[in-house]
Amino acid sequence: MSGQSFGEFVNEWQTGALLVLASAIVGFVTGSIAAGDGQYLFGLLGFAVGGVATFLALSYLLYGR
């Protein structure tokens, strides 16, 4: 584990899991809104863009540049 304690490892793992889960949830909501009345392509694009944007924003806020 490259010199870090088990507690630090678990803390980093939980932070990463939170990033992925939050990205998936926001992506799902964005995709659902973008899909509207059967526009599945917009829904898929909304999911991808919302998920990536959320991941980048939260990563920046947590870890900085």
C-alpha positions as CSV (number, residue, x, y, z in Angstrom):
1,M,0.0,0.0,0.0
2,S,3.0,2.2,-0.5
3,G,3.5,3.5,3.0
4,Q,0.0,4.6,3.8
5,S,-2.1,3.2,6.7
6,F,-5.2,1.1,6.3
7,G,-7.4,4.0,7.4
8,E,-5.9,6.3,4.8
9,F,-6.4,3.7,2.1
10,V,-10.1,3.2,3.1
11,N,-10.6,7.0,3.2
12,E,-9.2,7.4,-0.4
13,W,-11.3,4.4,-1.6
14,Q,-14.5,5.9,-0.1
15,T,-13.8,9.2,-1.7
16,G,-13.3,7.6,-5.1
17,A,-16.5,5.6,-4.7
18,L,-18.4,8.7,-3.8
19,L,-17.0,10.4,-7.0
20,V,-18.2,7.6,-9.2
21,L,-21.6,7.2,-7.5
22,A,-22.3,11.0,-7.7
23,S,-21.2,11.1,-11.3
24,A,-23.6,8.2,-12.2
25,I,-26.5,9.8,-10.3
26,V,-26.1,13.2,-11.9
27,G,-25.5,11.6,-15.3
28,F,-28.7,9.6,-14.9
29,V,-30.7,12.7,-13.9
30,T,-29.2,14.7,-16.8
31,G,-29.8,11.9,-19.2
32,S,-33.4,11.5,-18.1
33,I,-34.1,15.3,-18.5
34,A,-32.3,15.4,-21.9
35,A,-34.2,12.3,-23.2
36,G,-37.6,14.1,-22.9
37,D,-40.1,12.4,-25.2
38,G,-38.2,9.5,-26.6
39,Q,-35.0,11.3,-27.7
40,Y,-32.8,8.4,-26.6
41,L,-29.7,9.9,-28.3
42,F,-30.0,13.1,-26.3
43,G,-30.5,11.0,-23.2
44,L,-27.3,9.0,-23.8
45,L,-25.4,12.2,-24.6
46,G,-26.8,13.9,-21.5
47,F,-25.8,10.9,-19.3
48,A,-22.2,11.0,-20.7
49,V,-21.8,14.8,-20.5
50,G,-23.4,15.1,-17.1
51,G,-21.4,12.2,-15.6
52,V,-18.1,13.5,-17.0
53,A,-18.8,17.1,-16.0
54,T,-19.7,16.0,-12.4
55,F,-16.6,13.9,-12.1
56,L,-14.4,16.7,-13.2
57,A,-16.0,19.3,-11.0
58,L,-15.9,17.1,-7.9
59,S,-12.4,16.0,-8.6
60,Y,-11.3,19.6,-8.9
61,L,-13.1,20.6,-5.7
62,L,-11.6,17.7,-3.7
63,Y,-8.1,17.4,-5.1
64,G,-7.4,20.8,-6.8
65,R,-5.4,21.1,-9.9
